[in-house]
């Protein structure tokens, strides 16, 4: 005994009549539309790749011009970099500066004038200050002094 719950009358639904007539015309139209869509997708993909390539080249040439590097170097940059933007091209040029004879300028942090004044004040205060090692040295020399004259010369040398 089978567990099929359909009648044998339903078996004749898959007849050839469904695939002929209006159905085949519809199928042809769908296939034609699919081919047209695939062709359009291919065209748009090629156009996108072309525009992307042009944009990458433009960015590289702009950065090279800013840095004063020959535009022929663009081929090397484009081969080495996957993601091209101004920052990545600048870093690539900094890393390969010796190839093109350019010097990488080290960016100096801007010095705040107030901080500079505070550092000068610290230098003035600590320049004449007695450090712990120096204090121990003076104390030791004073304790080893044999006369008052030696003691006075030690004190005068510290002023």
N, CA, C and O atoms as a GROMACS GRO file, in nm:
protein
  636
    1UNK      N    1   0.084  -0.115   0.000
    1UNK     CA    2   0.000   0.000   0.000
    1UNK      C    3   0.090   0.123   0.000
    1UNK      O    4   0.186   0.131   0.077
    2UNK      N    5   0.058   0.215  -0.084
    2UNK     CA    6   0.142   0.334  -0.096
    2UNK      C    7   0.084   0.448  -0.014
    2UNK      O    8  -0.034   0.448   0.020
    3UNK      N    9   0.167   0.541   0.017
    3UNK     CA   10   0.126   0.657   0.096
    3UNK      C   11   0.100   0.778   0.008
    3UNK      O   12   0.104   0.890   0.057
    4UNK      N   13   0.073   0.759  -0.116
    4UNK     CA   14   0.044   0.870  -0.206
    4UNK      C   15  -0.099   0.912  -0.187
    4UNK      O   16  -0.190   0.829  -0.184
    5UNK      N   17  -0.121   1.040  -0.174
    5UNK     CA   18  -0.254   1.090  -0.148
    5UNK      C   19  -0.311   1.165  -0.268
    5UNK      O   20  -0.404   1.245  -0.250
    6UNK      N   21  -0.264   1.145  -0.383
    6UNK     CA   22  -0.322   1.211  -0.499
    6UNK      C   23  -0.390   1.109  -0.588
    6UNK      O   24  -0.360   0.990  -0.586
    7UNK      N   25  -0.478   1.159  -0.660
    7UNK     CA   26  -0.551   1.072  -0.752
    7UNK      C   27  -0.475   1.061  -0.882
    7UNK      O   28  -0.394   1.148  -0.916
    8UNK      N   29  -0.500   0.957  -0.951
    8UNK     CA   30  -0.433   0.941  -1.080
    8UNK      C   31  -0.483   1.042  -1.181
    8UNK      O   32  -0.419   1.064  -1.283
    9UNK      N   33  -0.594   1.104  -1.154
    9UNK     CA   34  -0.645   1.206  -1.245
    9UNK      C   35  -0.554   1.328  -1.246
    9UNK      O   36  -0.546   1.398  -1.347
   10UNK      N   37  -0.486   1.354  -1.134
   10UNK     CA   38  -0.397   1.469  -1.125
   10UNK      C   39  -0.268   1.447  -1.203
   10UNK      O   40  -0.196   1.544  -1.230
   11UNK      N   41  -0.236   1.325  -1.239
   11UNK     CA   42  -0.112   1.296  -1.310
   11UNK      C   43  -0.109   1.359  -1.448
   11UNK      O   44  -0.001   1.389  -1.499
   12UNK      N   45  -0.221   1.378  -1.509
   12UNK     CA   46  -0.221   1.431  -1.645
   12UNK      C   47  -0.209   1.583  -1.649
   12UNK      O   48  -0.228   1.643  -1.755
   13UNK      N   49  -0.179   1.648  -1.536
   13UNK     CA   50  -0.159   1.793  -1.535
   13UNK      C   51  -0.029   1.832  -1.606
   13UNK      O   52  -0.020   1.941  -1.664
   14UNK      N   53   0.069   1.746  -1.602
   14UNK     CA   54   0.198   1.774  -1.666
   14UNK      C   55   0.196   1.731  -1.811
   14UNK      O   56   0.280   1.651  -1.852
   15UNK      N   57   0.107   1.779  -1.886
   15UNK     CA   58   0.097   1.741  -2.026
   15UNK      C   59   0.172   1.841  -2.112
   15UNK      O   60   0.211   1.947  -2.065
   16UNK      N   61   0.191   1.807  -2.233
   16UNK     CA   62   0.263   1.890  -2.328
   16UNK      C   63   0.187   2.018  -2.360
   16UNK      O   64   0.246   2.114  -2.408
   17UNK      N   65   0.059   2.021  -2.335
   17UNK     CA   66  -0.023   2.137  -2.368
   17UNK      C   67   0.022   2.260  -2.290
   17UNK      O   68   0.009   2.372  -2.338
   18UNK      N   69   0.073   2.240  -2.172
   18UNK     CA   70   0.117   2.353  -2.091
   18UNK      C   71   0.239   2.420  -2.150
   18UNK      O   72   0.257   2.540  -2.132
   19UNK      N   73   0.324   2.346  -2.220
   19UNK     CA   74   0.449   2.400  -2.271
   19UNK      C   75   0.438   2.452  -2.414
   19UNK      O   76   0.535   2.507  -2.466
   20UNK      N   77   0.328   2.437  -2.475
   20UNK     CA   78   0.309   2.483  -2.613
   20UNK      C   79   0.213   2.599  -2.614
   20UNK      O   80   0.149   2.630  -2.514
   21UNK      N   81   0.203   2.661  -2.726
   21UNK     CA   82   0.107   2.771  -2.739
   21UNK      C   83   0.161   2.897  -2.675
   21UNK      O   84   0.273   2.938  -2.705
   22UNK      N   85   0.084   2.959  -2.591
   22UNK     CA   86   0.121   3.085  -2.527
   22UNK      C   87   0.239   3.070  -2.432
   22UNK      O   88   0.316   3.165  -2.413
   23UNK      N   89   0.255   2.957  -2.373
   23UNK     CA   90   0.364   2.933  -2.278
   23UNK      C   91   0.500   2.941  -2.344
   23UNK      O   92   0.593   2.997  -2.285
   24UNK      N   93   0.515   2.888  -2.464
   24UNK     CA   94   0.646   2.892  -2.530
   24UNK      C   95   0.680   3.033  -2.573
   24UNK      O   96   0.798   3.071  -2.571
   25UNK      N   97   0.581   3.113  -2.611
   25UNK     CA   98   0.604   3.251  -2.648
   25UNK      C   99   0.651   3.330  -2.525
   25UNK      O  100   0.742   3.413  -2.534
   26UNK      N  101   0.590   3.305  -2.413
   26UNK     CA  102   0.627   3.370  -2.289
   26UNK      C  103   0.770   3.332  -2.249
   26UNK      O  104   0.847   3.416  -2.204
   27UNK      N  105   0.803   3.205  -2.266
   27UNK     CA  106   0.936   3.156  -2.233
   27UNK      C  107   1.041   3.222  -2.322
   27UNK      O  108   1.149   3.258  -2.275
   28UNK      N  109   1.009   3.239  -2.448
   28UNK     CA  110   1.102   3.306  -2.541
   28UNK      C  111   1.124   3.451  -2.499
   28UNK      O  112   1.236   3.501  -2.503
   29UNK      N  113   1.016   3.517  -2.459
   29UNK     CA  114   1.026   3.656  -2.416
   29UNK      C  115   1.113   3.667  -2.289
   29UNK      O  116   1.194   3.759  -2.277
   30UNK      N  117   1.094   3.574  -2.196
   30UNK     CA  118   1.174   3.575  -2.074
   30UNK      C  119   1.323   3.554  -2.102
   30UNK      O  120   1.409   3.621  -2.045
   31UNK      N  121   1.351   3.460  -2.192
   31UNK     CA  122   1.490   3.434  -2.228
   31UNK      C  123   1.553   3.556  -2.296
   31UNK      O  124   1.668   3.592  -2.269
   32UNK      N  125   1.474   3.620  -2.383
   32UNK     CA  126   1.524   3.739  -2.452
   32UNK      C  127   1.549   3.851  -2.351
   32UNK      O  128   1.651   3.919  -2.359
   33UNK      N  129   1.459   3.869  -2.257
   33UNK     CA  130   1.476   3.971  -2.154
   33UNK      C  131   1.598   3.940  -2.066
   33UNK      O  132   1.671   4.031  -2.027
   34UNK      N  133   1.618   3.813  -2.035
   34UNK     CA  134   1.733   3.772  -1.955
   34UNK      C  135   1.862   3.803  -2.028
   34UNK      O  136   1.956   3.855  -1.968
   35UNK      N  137   1.869   3.771  -2.159
   35UNK     CA  138   1.989   3.801  -2.237
   35UNK      C  139   2.014   3.952  -2.242
   35UNK      O  140   2.129   3.996  -2.232
   36UNK      N  141   1.909   4.029  -2.257
   36UNK     CA  142   1.923   4.175  -2.260
   36UNK      C  143   1.974   4.227  -2.126
   36UNK      O  144   2.060   4.315  -2.122
   37UNK      N  145   1.922   4.172  -2.017
   37UNK     CA  146   1.968   4.212  -1.884
   37UNK      C  147   2.115   4.175  -1.862
   37UNK      O  148   2.193   4.255  -1.810
   38UNK      N  149   2.153   4.055  -1.904
   38UNK     CA  150   2.292   4.012  -1.888
   38UNK      C  151   2.386   4.101  -1.969
   38UNK      O  152   2.496   4.134  -1.924
   39UNK      N  153   2.341   4.138  -2.091
   39UNK     CA  154   2.422   4.225  -2.175
   39UNK      C  155   2.437   4.362  -2.110
   39UNK      O  156   2.546   4.419  -2.110
   40UNK      N  157   2.330   4.414  -2.054
   40UNK     CA  158   2.333   4.544  -1.986
   40UNK      C  159   2.422   4.539  -1.862
   40UNK      O  160   2.498   4.632  -1.836
   41UNK      N  161   2.413   4.432  -1.787
   41UNK     CA  162   2.497   4.416  -1.669
   41UNK      C  163   2.644   4.414  -1.709
   41UNK      O  164   2.728   4.476  -1.644
   42UNK      N  165   2.675   4.343  -1.816
   42UNK     CA  166   2.813   4.336  -1.864
   42UNK      C  167   2.863   4.474  -1.906
   42UNK      O  168   2.975   4.513  -1.872
   43UNK      N  169   2.780   4.549  -1.979
   43UNK     CA  170   2.817   4.684  -2.022
   43UNK      C  171   2.842   4.776  -1.902
   43UNK      O  172   2.940   4.849  -1.898
   44UNK      N  173   2.752   4.770  -1.804
   44UNK     CA  174   2.765   4.854  -1.686
   44UNK      C  175   2.888   4.816  -1.603
   44UNK      O  176   2.956   4.902  -1.548
   45UNK      N  177   2.916   4.687  -1.596
   45UNK     CA  178   3.035   4.641  -1.522
   45UNK      C  179   3.162   4.692  -1.589
   45UNK      O  180   3.254   4.739  -1.522
   46UNK      N  181   3.167   4.683  -1.723
   46UNK     CA  182   3.284   4.732  -1.795
   46UNK      C  183   3.299   4.883  -1.778
   46UNK      O  184   3.410   4.934  -1.762
   47UNK      N  185   3.188   4.954  -1.781
   47UNK     CA  186   3.190   5.098  -1.763
   47UNK      C  187   3.239   5.135  -1.623
   47UNK      O  188   3.318   5.227  -1.607
   48UNK      N  189   3.191   5.063  -1.523
   48UNK     CA  190   3.234   5.087  -1.385
   48UNK      C  191   3.384   5.062  -1.368
   48UNK      O  192   3.454   5.141  -1.306
   49UNK      N  193   3.432   4.952  -1.424
   49UNK     CA  194   3.574   4.921  -1.416
   49UNK      C  195   3.658   5.029  -1.484
   49UNK      O  196   3.763   5.068  -1.433
   50UNK      N  197   3.612   5.076  -1.598
   50UNK     CA  198   3.682   5.180  -1.672
   50UNK      C  199   3.688   5.310  -1.591
   50UNK      O  200   3.793   5.373  -1.580
   51UNK      N  201   3.574   5.351  -1.536
   51UNK     CA  202   3.569   5.474  -1.456
   51UNK      C  203   3.652   5.461  -1.329
   51UNK      O  204   3.718   5.556  -1.287
   52UNK      N  205   3.649   5.345  -1.269
   52UNK     CA  206   3.728   5.321  -1.149
   52UNK      C  207   3.877   5.332  -1.178
   52UNK      O  208   3.953   5.390  -1.101
   53UNK      N  209   3.917   5.275  -1.290
   53UNK     CA  210   4.059   5.281  -1.330
   53UNK      C  211   4.101   5.426  -1.355
   53UNK      O  212   4.209   5.467  -1.312
   54UNK      N  213   4.017   5.502  -1.424
   54UNK     CA  214   4.048   5.641  -1.453
   54UNK      C  215   4.058   5.722  -1.323
   54UNK      O  216   4.147   5.806  -1.308
   55UNK      N  217   3.967   5.696  -1.230
   55UNK     CA  218   3.970   5.769  -1.103
   55UNK      C  219   4.095   5.735  -1.023
   55UNK      O  220   4.156   5.824  -0.963
   56UNK      N  221   4.135   5.608  -1.021
   56UNK     CA  222   4.256   5.567  -0.950
   56UNK      C  223   4.378   5.637  -1.008
   56UNK      O  224   4.464   5.687  -0.935
   57UNK      N  225   4.385   5.640  -1.141
   57UNK     CA  226   4.498   5.705  -1.207
   57UNK      C  227   4.501   5.855  -1.177
   57UNK      O  228   4.608   5.912  -1.156
   58UNK      N  229   4.384   5.917  -1.175
   58UNK     CA  230   4.377   6.060  -1.147
   58UNK      C  231   4.425   6.092  -1.006
   58UNK      O  232   4.501   6.187  -0.986
   59UNK      N  233   4.381   6.014  -0.910
   59UNK     CA  234   4.423   6.036  -0.771
   59UNK      C  235   4.574   6.021  -0.758
   59UNK      O  236   4.640   6.102  -0.694
   60UNK      N  237   4.629   5.918  -0.819
   60UNK     CA  238   4.773   5.894  -0.809
   60UNK      C  239   4.850   6.009  -0.874
   60UNK      O  240   4.948   6.057  -0.818
   61UNK      N  241   4.806   6.053  -0.991
   61UNK     CA  242   4.877   6.161  -1.060
   61UNK      C  243   4.869   6.292  -0.983
   61UNK      O  244   4.966   6.368  -0.981
   62UNK      N  245   4.757   6.319  -0.919
   62UNK     CA  246   4.744   6.441  -0.838
   62UNK      C  247   4.841   6.439  -0.721
   62UNK      O  248   4.907   6.539  -0.693
   63UNK      N  249   4.850   6.326  -0.653
   63UNK     CA  250   4.940   6.317  -0.538
   63UNK      C  251   5.086   6.326  -0.583
   63UNK      O  252   5.167   6.391  -0.518
   64UNK      N  253   5.117   6.262  -0.695
   64UNK     CA  254   5.254   6.269  -0.747
   64UNK      C  255   5.290   6.413  -0.785
   64UNK      O  256   5.402   6.458  -0.760
   65UNK      N  257   5.196   6.484  -0.844
   65UNK     CA  258   5.221   6.623  -0.881
   65UNK      C  259   5.242   6.710  -0.757
   65UNK      O  260   5.328   6.797  -0.757
   66UNK      N  261   5.165   6.686  -0.652
   66UNK     CA  262   5.182   6.762  -0.527
   66UNK      C  263   5.320   6.738  -0.466
   66UNK      O  264   5.382   6.831  -0.413
   67UNK      N  265   5.366   6.615  -0.474
   67UNK     CA  266   5.496   6.579  -0.415
   67UNK      C  267   5.613   6.611  -0.507
   67UNK      O  268   5.728   6.601  -0.466
   68UNK      N  269   5.584   6.648  -0.632
   68UNK     CA  270   5.690   6.681  -0.726
   68UNK      C  271   5.760   6.559  -0.784
   68UNK      O  272   5.878   6.565  -0.817
   69UNK      N  273   5.687   6.449  -0.796
   69UNK     CA  274   5.742   6.324  -0.849
   69UNK      C  275   5.695   6.307  -0.993
   69UNK      O  276   5.583   6.345  -1.028
   70UNK      N  277   5.780   6.250  -1.076
   70UNK     CA  278   5.746   6.226  -1.217
   70UNK      C  279   5.621   6.138  -1.226
   70UNK      O  280   5.604   6.043  -1.150
   71UNK      N  281   5.534   6.172  -1.321
   71UNK     CA  282   5.407   6.099  -1.335
   71UNK      C  283   5.426   5.955  -1.381
   71UNK      O  284   5.334   5.874  -1.369
   72UNK      N  285   5.542   5.922  -1.434
   72UNK     CA  286   5.567   5.785  -1.476
   72UNK      C  287   5.569   5.688  -1.359
   72UNK      O  288   5.553   5.567  -1.377
   73UNK      N  289   5.587   5.741  -1.241
   73UNK     CA  290   5.586   5.657  -1.121
   73UNK      C  291   5.447   5.604  -1.091
   73UNK      O  292   5.431   5.515  -1.007
   74UNK      N  293   5.347   5.658  -1.158
   74UNK     CA  294   5.208   5.615  -1.133
   74UNK      C  295   5.191   5.467  -1.161
   74UNK      O  296   5.115   5.399  -1.092
   75UNK      N  297   5.262   5.415  -1.261
   75UNK     CA  298   5.250   5.272  -1.292
   75UNK      C  299   5.294   5.186  -1.175
   75UNK      O  300   5.231   5.085  -1.145
   76UNK      N  301   5.402   5.226  -1.109
   76UNK     CA  302   5.450   5.150  -0.993
   76UNK      C  303   5.350   5.156  -0.878
   76UNK      O  304   5.323   5.056  -0.812
   77UNK      N  305   5.298   5.274  -0.856
   77UNK     CA  306   5.204   5.293  -0.745
   77UNK      C  307   5.078   5.208  -0.769
   77UNK      O  308   5.030   5.141  -0.678
   78UNK      N  309   5.027   5.213  -0.891
   78UNK     CA  310   4.904   5.139  -0.922
   78UNK      C  311   4.923   4.989  -0.913
   78UNK      O  312   4.830   4.916  -0.880
   79UNK      N  313   5.044   4.941  -0.942
   79UNK     CA  314   5.071   4.798  -0.930
   79UNK      C  315   5.078   4.754  -0.784
   79UNK      O  316   5.036   4.644  -0.750
   80UNK      N  317   5.130   4.841  -0.699
   80UNK     CA  318   5.152   4.803  -0.560
   80UNK      C  319   5.028   4.821  -0.472
   80UNK      O  320   5.010   4.746  -0.376
   81UNK      N  321   4.944   4.917  -0.503
   81UNK     CA  322   4.831   4.949  -0.415
   81UNK      C  323   4.700   4.897  -0.471
   81UNK      O  324   4.670   4.913  -0.589
   82UNK      N  325   4.624   4.833  -0.384
   82UNK     CA  326   4.489   4.789  -0.421
   82UNK      C  327   4.388   4.899  -0.394
   82UNK      O  328   4.303   4.929  -0.478
   83UNK      N  329   4.399   4.958  -0.277
   83UNK     CA  330   4.307   5.066  -0.238
   83UNK      C  331   4.380   5.198  -0.260
   83UNK      O  332   4.473   5.230  -0.186
   84UNK      N  333   4.338   5.274  -0.359
   84UNK     CA  334   4.407   5.398  -0.394
   84UNK      C  335   4.328   5.517  -0.342
   84UNK      O  336   4.213   5.540  -0.380
   85UNK      N  337   4.392   5.593  -0.253
   85UNK     CA  338   4.340   5.722  -0.210
   85UNK      C  339   4.461   5.810  -0.178
   85UNK      O  340   4.574   5.761  -0.178
   86UNK      N  341   4.439   5.936  -0.150
   86UNK     CA  342   4.550   6.029  -0.130
   86UNK      C  343   4.642   5.984  -0.016
   86UNK      O  344   4.765   5.992  -0.028
   87UNK      N  345   4.584   5.938   0.091
   87UNK     CA  346   4.663   5.897   0.206
   87UNK      C  347   4.750   5.775   0.176
   87UNK      O  348   4.868   5.772   0.211
   88UNK      N  349   4.692   5.674   0.110
   88UNK     CA  350   4.769   5.554   0.081
   88UNK      C  351   4.881   5.582  -0.018
   88UNK      O  352   4.990   5.525  -0.007
   89UNK      N  353   4.856   5.668  -0.116
   89UNK     CA  354   4.961   5.704  -0.213
   89UNK      C  355   5.072   5.783  -0.143
   89UNK      O  356   5.190   5.762  -0.171
   90UNK      N  357   5.035   5.874  -0.054
   90UNK     CA  358   5.136   5.950   0.020
   90UNK      C  359   5.223   5.859   0.105
   90UNK      O  360   5.345   5.875   0.109
   91UNK      N  361   5.161   5.763   0.173
   91UNK     CA  362   5.238   5.668   0.253
   91UNK      C  363   5.329   5.583   0.165
   91UNK      O  364   5.443   5.555   0.202
   92UNK      N  365   5.280   5.543   0.048
   92UNK     CA  366   5.362   5.463  -0.044
   92UNK      C  367   5.482   5.545  -0.088
   92UNK      O  368   5.593   5.492  -0.095
   93UNK      N  369   5.461   5.673  -0.119
   93UNK     CA  370   5.572   5.759  -0.161
   93UNK      C  371   5.673   5.778  -0.048
   93UNK      O  372   5.793   5.780  -0.071
   94UNK      N  373   5.623   5.794   0.074
   94UNK     CA  374   5.714   5.809   0.188
   94UNK      C  375   5.798   5.684   0.208
   94UNK      O  376   5.917   5.692   0.238
   95UNK      N  377   5.736   5.568   0.192
   95UNK     CA  378   5.808   5.442   0.208
   95UNK      C  379   5.911   5.420   0.098
   95UNK      O  380   6.016   5.361   0.122
   96UNK      N  381   5.882   5.468  -0.022
   96UNK     CA  382   5.970   5.446  -0.137
   96UNK      C  383   6.037   5.575  -0.184
   96UNK      O  384   6.072   5.588  -0.301
   97UNK      N  385   6.056   5.669  -0.094
   97UNK     CA  386   6.113   5.798  -0.129
   97UNK      C  387   6.254   5.786  -0.187
   97UNK      O  388   6.291   5.863  -0.275
   98UNK      N  389   6.331   5.690  -0.138
   98UNK     CA  390   6.467   5.676  -0.187
   98UNK      C  391   6.472   5.635  -0.335
   98UNK      O  392   6.572   5.662  -0.402
   99UNK      N  393   6.368   5.572  -0.387
   99UNK     CA  394   6.364   5.535  -0.529
   99UNK      C  395   6.354   5.656  -0.620
   99UNK      O  396   6.403   5.654  -0.734
  100UNK      N  397   6.292   5.762  -0.571
  100UNK     CA  398   6.266   5.879  -0.654
  100UNK      C  399   6.353   5.998  -0.614
  100UNK      O  400   6.342   6.105  -0.674
  101UNK      N  401   6.437   5.980  -0.517
  101UNK     CA  402   6.527   6.087  -0.476
  101UNK      C  403   6.458   6.201  -0.404
  101UNK      O  404   6.503   6.315  -0.411
  102UNK      N  405   6.349   6.171  -0.337
  102UNK     CA  406   6.281   6.276  -0.261
  102UNK      C  407   6.307   6.254  -0.113
  102UNK      O  408   6.328   6.142  -0.067
  103UNK      N  409   6.305   6.363  -0.041
  103UNK     CA  410   6.328   6.355   0.103
  103UNK      C  411   6.195   6.363   0.175
  103UNK      O  412   6.110   6.447   0.144
  104UNK      N  413   6.179   6.276   0.270
  104UNK     CA  414   6.056   6.274   0.350
  104UNK      C  415   6.070   6.378   0.459
  104UNK      O  416   6.166   6.376   0.536
  105UNK      N  417   5.975   6.467   0.464
  105UNK     CA  418   5.978   6.571   0.566
  105UNK      C  419   5.910   6.518   0.692
  105UNK      O  420   5.795   6.475   0.690
  106UNK      N  421   5.985   6.524   0.798
  106UNK     CA  422   5.930   6.481   0.926
  106UNK      C  423   5.842   6.594   0.980
  106UNK      O  424   5.886   6.708   0.993
  107UNK      N  425   5.721   6.559   1.010
  107UNK     CA  426   5.631   6.660   1.064
  107UNK      C  427   5.666   6.685   1.210
  107UNK      O  428   5.671   6.594   1.292
  108UNK      N  429   5.692   6.812   1.238
  108UNK     CA  430   5.723   6.849   1.376
  108UNK      C  431   5.596   6.893   1.446
  108UNK      O  432   5.512   6.964   1.390
  109UNK      N  433   5.586   6.850   1.568
  109UNK     CA  434   5.468   6.889   1.644
  109UNK      C  435   5.479   7.038   1.677
  109UNK      O  436   5.585   7.084   1.718
  110UNK      N  437   5.373   7.111   1.662
  110UNK     CA  438   5.379   7.254   1.694
  110UNK      C  439   5.403   7.272   1.843
  110UNK      O  440   5.338   7.208   1.926
  111UNK      N  441   5.495   7.360   1.875
  111UNK     CA  442   5.532   7.384   2.014
  111UNK      C  443   5.451   7.502   2.066
  111UNK      O  444   5.451   7.610   2.007
  112UNK      N  445   5.385   7.479   2.175
  112UNK     CA  446   5.307   7.583   2.239
  112UNK      C  447   5.404   7.676   2.312
  112UNK      O  448   5.492   7.630   2.385
  113UNK      N  449   5.388   7.805   2.294
  113UNK     CA  450   5.479   7.902   2.355
  113UNK      C  451   5.473   7.899   2.507
  113UNK      O  452   5.574   7.920   2.574
  114UNK      N  453   5.356   7.874   2.563
  114UNK     CA  454   5.345   7.866   2.708
  114UNK      C  455   5.423   7.746   2.762
  114UNK      O  456   5.490   7.756   2.865
  115UNK      N  457   5.413   7.634   2.693
  115UNK     CA  458   5.487   7.516   2.736
  115UNK      C  459   5.636   7.540   2.727
  115UNK      O  460   5.712   7.496   2.813
  116UNK      N  461   5.679   7.609   2.623
  116UNK     CA  462   5.820   7.640   2.606
  116UNK      C  463   5.868   7.731   2.719
  116UNK      O  464   5.979   7.711   2.770
  117UNK      N  465   5.789   7.828   2.758
  117UNK     CA  466   5.825   7.918   2.868
  117UNK      C  467   5.834   7.839   2.999
  117UNK      O  468   5.925   7.864   3.079
  118UNK      N  469   5.743   7.747   3.022
  118UNK     CA  470   5.747   7.666   3.144
  118UNK      C  471   5.873   7.578   3.148
  118UNK      O  472   5.934   7.562   3.253
  119UNK      N  473   5.909   7.523   3.034
  119UNK     CA  474   6.031   7.442   3.029
  119UNK      C  475   6.155   7.525   3.058
  119UNK      O  476   6.246   7.478   3.125
  120UNK      N  477   6.158   7.648   3.009
  120UNK     CA  478   6.272   7.736   3.038
  120UNK      C  479   6.279   7.768   3.187
  120UNK      O  480   6.388   7.770   3.245
  121UNK      N  481   6.164   7.791   3.249
  121UNK     CA  482   6.162   7.818   3.392
  121UNK      C  483   6.214   7.698   3.471
  121UNK      O  484   6.288   7.713   3.568
  122UNK      N  485   6.174   7.578   3.429
  122UNK     CA  486   6.223   7.458   3.497
  122UNK      C  487   6.374   7.445   3.482
  122UNK      O  488   6.443   7.407   3.577
  123UNK      N  489   6.424   7.476   3.365
  123UNK     CA  490   6.568   7.469   3.344
  123UNK      C  491   6.642   7.566   3.436
  123UNK      O  492   6.745   7.531   3.494
  124UNK      N  493   6.589   7.689   3.448
  124UNK     CA  494   6.653   7.789   3.532
  124UNK      C  495   6.654   7.742   3.677
  124UNK      O  496   6.755   7.756   3.747
  125UNK      N  497   6.543   7.686   3.723
  125UNK     CA  498   6.534   7.641   3.862
  125UNK      C  499   6.624   7.521   3.890
  125UNK      O  500   6.690   7.514   3.994
  126UNK      N  501   6.628   7.428   3.799
  126UNK     CA  502   6.702   7.305   3.824
  126UNK      C  503   6.850   7.317   3.790
  126UNK      O  504   6.930   7.232   3.831
  127UNK      N  505   6.889   7.421   3.718
  127UNK     CA  506   7.029   7.434   3.679
  127UNK      C  507   7.118   7.457   3.800
  127UNK      O  508   7.226   7.398   3.810
  128UNK      N  509   7.076   7.540   3.890
  128UNK     CA  510   7.157   7.567   4.008
  128UNK      C  511   7.116   7.486   4.129
  128UNK      O  512   7.172   7.504   4.237
  129UNK      N  513   7.022   7.399   4.116
  129UNK     CA  514   6.972   7.322   4.229
  129UNK      C  515   7.071   7.214   4.269
  129UNK      O  516   7.153   7.167   4.190
  130UNK      N  517   7.060   7.177   4.392
  130UNK     CA  518   7.146   7.073   4.447
  130UNK      C  519   7.071   6.941   4.440
  130UNK      O  520   6.964   6.926   4.499
  131UNK      N  521   7.127   6.847   4.368
  131UNK     CA  522   7.066   6.716   4.358
  131UNK      C  523   7.107   6.632   4.478
  131UNK      O  524   7.205   6.666   4.544
  132UNK      N  525   7.036   6.526   4.507
  132UNK     CA  526   7.072   6.444   4.624
  132UNK      C  527   7.217   6.392   4.617
  132UNK      O  528   7.286   6.390   4.719
  133UNK      N  529   7.261   6.351   4.502
  133UNK     CA  530   7.399   6.303   4.491
  133UNK      C  531   7.498   6.415   4.519
  133UNK      O  532   7.600   6.396   4.585
  134UNK      N  533   7.466   6.531   4.467
  134UNK     CA  534   7.554   6.646   4.485
  134UNK      C  535   7.555   6.689   4.632
  134UNK      O  536   7.659   6.727   4.686
  135UNK      N  537   7.437   6.684   4.696
  135UNK     CA  538   7.429   6.719   4.838
  135UNK      C  539   7.511   6.623   4.924
  135UNK      O  540   7.579   6.667   5.017
  136UNK      N  541   7.505   6.495   4.894
  136UNK     CA  542   7.585   6.399   4.969
  136UNK      C  543   7.733   6.421   4.947
  136UNK      O  544   7.814   6.406   5.039
  137UNK      N  545   7.768   6.458   4.825
  137UNK     CA  546   7.908   6.484   4.795
  137UNK      C  547   7.960   6.605   4.873
  137UNK      O  548   8.070   6.602   4.926
  138UNK      N  549   7.878   6.712   4.880
  138UNK     CA  550   7.918   6.831   4.955
  138UNK      C  551   7.931   6.799   5.103
  138UNK      O  552   8.027   6.841   5.168
  139UNK      N  553   7.837   6.725   5.154
  139UNK     CA  554   7.839   6.688   5.297
  139UNK      C  555   7.964   6.605   5.328
  139UNK      O  556   8.029   6.626   5.431
  140UNK      N  557   7.997   6.513   5.240
  140UNK     CA  558   8.114   6.429   5.261
  140UNK      C  559   8.242   6.512   5.256
  140UNK      O  560   8.334   6.492   5.336
  141UNK      N  561   8.248   6.604   5.161
  141UNK     CA  562   8.368   6.688   5.150
  141UNK      C  563   8.383   6.779   5.272
  141UNK      O  564   8.494   6.804   5.318
  142UNK      N  565   8.269   6.829   5.323
  142UNK     CA  566   8.274   6.917   5.441
  142UNK      C  567   8.319   6.839   5.565
  142UNK      O  568   8.393   6.891   5.648
  143UNK      N  569   8.272   6.716   5.575
  143UNK     CA  570   8.311   6.637   5.693
  143UNK      C  571   8.458   6.596   5.687
  143UNK      O  572   8.519   6.570   5.790
  144UNK      N  573   8.514   6.591   5.567
  144UNK     CA  574   8.654   6.552   5.553
  144UNK      C  575   8.748   6.673   5.550
  144UNK      O  576   8.870   6.657   5.543
  145UNK      N  577   8.691   6.792   5.555
  145UNK     CA  578   8.775   6.913   5.553
  145UNK      C  579   8.860   6.917   5.679
  145UNK      O  580   8.814   6.892   5.790
  146UNK      N  581   8.988   6.951   5.657
  146UNK     CA  582   9.081   6.952   5.770
  146UNK      C  583   9.094   7.087   5.834
  146UNK      O  584   9.141   7.097   5.947
  147UNK      N  585   9.056   7.193   5.764
  147UNK     CA  586   9.073   7.326   5.822
  147UNK      C  587   8.955   7.414   5.783
  147UNK      O  588   8.871   7.376   5.701
  148UNK      N  589   8.950   7.528   5.843
  148UNK     CA  590   8.842   7.623   5.816
  148UNK      C  591   8.855   7.678   5.675
  148UNK      O  592   8.754   7.709   5.611
  149UNK      N  593   8.977   7.691   5.626
  149UNK     CA  594   8.999   7.742   5.492
  149UNK      C  595   8.941   7.645   5.386
  149UNK      O  596   8.879   7.687   5.288
  150UNK      N  597   8.964   7.518   5.408
  150UNK     CA  598   8.908   7.418   5.317
  150UNK      C  599   8.756   7.422   5.319
  150UNK      O  600   8.690   7.411   5.216
  151UNK      N  601   8.703   7.439   5.439
  151UNK     CA  602   8.558   7.446   5.453
  151UNK      C  603   8.501   7.567   5.381
  151UNK      O  604   8.398   7.557   5.315
  152UNK      N  605   8.567   7.682   5.392
  152UNK     CA  606   8.523   7.802   5.323
  152UNK      C  607   8.535   7.786   5.171
  152UNK      O  608   8.448   7.834   5.098
  153UNK      N  609   8.639   7.722   5.123
  153UNK     CA  610   8.654   7.704   4.977
  153UNK      C  611   8.547   7.611   4.921
  153UNK      O  612   8.502   7.629   4.808
  154UNK      N  613   8.507   7.510   5.000
  154UNK     CA  614   8.399   7.419   4.958
  154UNK      C  615   8.268   7.496   4.949
  154UNK      O  616   8.193   7.480   4.853
  155UNK      N  617   8.241   7.580   5.048
  155UNK     CA  618   8.116   7.656   5.047
  155UNK      C  619   8.116   7.760   4.933
  155UNK      O  620   8.013   7.781   4.869
  156UNK      N  621   8.230   7.822   4.908
  156UNK     CA  622   8.236   7.923   4.802
  156UNK      C  623   8.224   7.859   4.663
  156UNK      O  624   8.170   7.920   4.571
  157UNK      N  625   8.271   7.740   4.648
  157UNK     CA  626   8.264   7.674   4.516
  157UNK      C  627   8.120   7.633   4.482
  157UNK      O  628   8.089   7.609   4.366
  158UNK      N  629   8.033   7.626   4.580
  158UNK     CA  630   7.894   7.586   4.558
  158UNK      C  631   7.804   7.702   4.523
  158UNK      O  632   7.687   7.681   4.490
  159UNK      N  633   7.854   7.823   4.530
  159UNK     CA  634   7.768   7.939   4.501
  159UNK      C  635   7.768   7.973   4.357
  159UNK      O  636   7.701   8.068   4.317
   0.00000   0.00000   0.00000
